[in-house]
């Protein structure tokens, strides 16, 4: 049997009234793979906003998408009181602020947020936007699979030219065994059956890698809390606020393929921002996020922390270069 490509190259692509928002800096190889998958889906998003300042305009012009590029260097504004923040207290790339900026520039009310290291399955935009239309007051999250190696240059070209198959991507990827995953068959869309969806009360399972929400609900939540800095906990905070506001949360079987990149286990490279963000989260919610990482940091003698404490985490020492080296995984299957 002949293996089918990601989608029919002769098909006429309809445009969905959707704004896709992604942010990146220095991850343009991932970005171009994401754009290839968006351009070749069963429907195209009507608008793709890239919060980025280092992409090549000529390279972006290769993709048959309505791309709006906005810079990452806009003034950083505190969502609580709309006061401009001193940039010296913020990280160089503020993911929460940049997502909020993308949403503020969106033309459409259906917002789909994708991290730059996503490759979307052919029906991802179509199916997720249909589900959000059916549950317009909810928060929806897609299903990640993790590529076990980076795509080669040849595979990236095949992805752009609609020659790379979903079977190939499935064979090259795995589910995260520590997450709640759908059966593979539930991710298959047919003329009579949609991909699967299920409501959950586990708001801690939310990950901003791939999610959809209406503009009204995004604004009701207040966007991402920009008091979080750098890395960690901003997406859990977003989901907890949604829960507080009685916004339903659904998991869907709509696939994205997470492009591999090096990681640190535990993320010693983000230790200081994780401490700041964990303290911020506890101040708001009276519970600790990222418990697994905090426990590892505590066992290494890096921080003064216990799950039962109500006082802020303090840094005892910085990790050594040897500890950081040992935590580095250049070829991690999932994060």
N, C-alpha and C positions, 0 to 999 in steps of 0.2 A: 504494500500500500504506500502510495506517495505521501510523504509528510507535508502537511500544509504550512505555509509561511504564517507569520504573525497575523496578517490580514490579507485580504485580496487586493493586490496592487492595482487591479482594474476597477475597483469599487469607487463610487462617488461618495466622498466623505461628507456627511452632514455635520453642521456645526451646532453644538449644544450651547445654550445660553449660560455658560459657566465661565468663571474666572479661576484659573489655576494660579496659585501663588507659590513661588519657590525663592529661596535665598541662598546665596553662596558667595564665597570669595576664595579664590585659589583652588577651586574644585571644578574647573571648567570641563575636564574630561568626563566627569560624572554628569555634568549639566548637559553636554551635547548628547549623551546617550539617553537622558531623560527626554530631551526635546525630540529625538528621533522616535521614541515610543509614543509620545503625544501626537506627533504628526501622522502616525500610521495606525492610530486606533480606529475602532468601528465608527466613532464620531470624534470630531476634534473639539477641544474647548474653544469658545469664541475669543478668548483672551488669555494670554499667558503673561503674568507679571513676574519679572525677574528682579529681585533686589540685589544688585550686583554692580560692581564698578570696574571689573577687569576683563569682561568678555570682549571678543573681537567682533565688531559689528558686521564685518564681511562673513564671518562664520555663522552668526545668527541668521543672516539673510538666506542661508541655505535651507532653512526649515520653513515649510509651508504653514506657518502659524502666525497669528496676530500677536507679536511679541512687544510688550511694553517694558522697557528697562528703566528702573529708577535707582538712584545711587544709594549706597549704604552710609553715606556721609551726611545725611540730613541731620538737623539739630535733634539731639536726644531730648525728649520731653517726658516729664513725669506724668503718667496718666492720671495720678490722683489729683494734682493741682495745676496741671498744664504749665508748670514752670520749667524753663530750659535748664537741663542738668549740666554740671561741669563735666566735660568729656573726660577729664583726668580720672574720674572715679568710675568710669565705665570701661568695659573691655572694647577692643578694637572692632570686634564683630558681635553686635548684640542681637541675638536671634529673636528675642521677644519683640524688641522695638522694630526690627526689620519686618517681621510678620505683620505687626500692626500697621506699619507703613504700607505694605503691600495691600492689605485689606482696605485701607483708606483710599487707595487709588483705584480700587476695583470698579468696573463698569456694571457688573452683574450682582444680583443678590445671592446666587448660589456660589459659594466659595469652596474650592478644594485646595487644601494645603498639602504640598509634597516636599519632603526634604530633597536636596539636590542629588542624593545618592540613590534615588528611586528610579526604576524602570517600570512603567505601568504595563499591565497585561492589556491585550487588545480591547477588551470590553470594559476596562476599569472606569473610564470617565462616563461612558454610557450608563452602566449599571449603577454606579454610585450616585449619579445625578438623578436617576429615576427613583432610587430609594429615598433620597432626600426630599424629592417632590412628594413622596408618599408619607414621609415623616418630617414635615417642614420645621417643626419646633424642636427637633432632636439633634444630637451630636452623633455622627457616624464615623467609624474607623474601619479602614481596610485591613486586609490580611497580608502580612509580610512573609516572603520567602527570602532566604539569604544565599546569595551567590557564594560558592566555595572558592572562587578565585576571581581576579579581575578579568573583564572581557579583554580579549586581544584586540589589536588594531583591526584585524580582519573581521572579527565579530562585530565590532562597532560599526564598520562600514556595512556589514550585512544587516545590522539593525536599522541603519538609516535607509537602506535600499529595499527594505521589506523582504529580505532573504533569510533572516534569522527566525527560527521557529520557536513556538512556545514549548514544544517538546524538548528542544535543546536547552532552553532556560530552566525548565523543570528538572532536567537531568543534572544541570549544573548547580542546583540550589537545594536547600534543606529548610524545614521549619525549625524554629527555635523550640527545643523540647521543654523549655521552662515557661512557655506561653500557652494560652488556650487557643488551639488551632482547629479550623474546620477540616472536615474530610476533603480530600482532593476533589472528589466528584462534586462537592457542593460549590466549587469554584467554576464549574463548567456552565456556560450560558447556552441555551437552545432557544428555538423559536417559541417554545411553549413553557419553558421553565427558566426563571430568573436565578441568578446566583443567590446563595443563602444569606439570611440576616437573622440575628437574634438579639433580643434586649438583654442587658446585663446590669446588675447593680454594683459591679466591681469597677468603680471609677478609677481605681488605682491601676487598672489594666490599660488605661488610655495612654497612647504614645503619639506625639504629634508628627510622626513620620509621614502618615497618610490619613488625612481626615477631611470630612466635609461638614459644613454648617452654613446656615443661612445668615446673611448679614445682620438681621435683627437680633438673632441669638448671640452672635459674636459680640455685638455692641452691648447687649444685655449683660454678658459676662464681663465686659470691659476690656476685651482683648487679652493679650498676655501681660501679666504684671511685670513692668519694666524695672522693678526694684530687684528682680533676680538678675544676676550678672554672669556672663560667661556660660557655664555649662551646669545643667542639673536642676531638676525639680520644677522648672517653669511650666512644663506640660501637665504634670500631676496637679499643680496648683490650678491650672486652667480647668481641668476636669473636676476638681473638688468644688470650684466655684459654680460650675454647671450643675453639679449635684445639689448644692445649696439652693440654687434657683429652680430646682425641680425640672431641669432639662433632661429628658430621657437620653440614655446612652445605648447605642446599638453597635455591635460588632458585625461586620459583613465579610463574606468570603471573596471579595473582590481583590485580586492579587496585585501586589507590587513586588518587584524583585529588588532586594537591597544590594547595591553594588558594594563589593568588598573594599575595605580600607583598613589600614593598620589601626589597632586599638591598644589600650593599656588596661590590664586586668590585675588589680583594680586601677581605676583611672587616676593614677598619681599625678599625671600631668595637669589635672584639673582640681587638685586637692584644695587649693585656697578658695576657688569659686564655689566648690561643693560645700565647704564650711559656711560661707556667707549665705548660700541659698538654703541650706538645711536650717540654719538659724532663722532665716526669714520665714520659711515654711512653718516651723514650730510656733513662731510668734503668731501666725495667722490661724493655724489649725490645731494646735496643741497635740501634735503627734509628729514623729520624725519620718521624713521621706528617705529613700535611698539607704534603708537600714543595712542591707548586705554590704554596701561599700563602707558605710560608717563603722560597721563592726570590724571589717578588715583593717581599716585605718587605725582603729583603736588597738587591735591586737598587735599591730606593727609599732605601737607606741608613738604614733604621729599626732593623735588627738586625745583629748580628755573627753570621753563620751560613754554613756551607757543608755540603753533604750528607755530606762525608767526616769532619767533625769529631766528636769524642767528648766535647767539653767543653760545658757548658750554654750556651744562647743568652743573649746579653745585649742589653738594649735600648739602642740608641745615641741615639735621639731619638723623641719622639712625633710622629705625623703632624700636619700643619697643618690648620686648618679648611678651607682650600681643597682640600687633598688628599682629605680626607674627603668634601667636597661632590662632587668629581669621581668618587669611587668609588661614589656613591649611585645605584642604579638603582631608581626607584619602580615600574617595570613590567617586572620581569625574568620571562621565561618559565620559567626553571628555575634552580635553585641548585646 
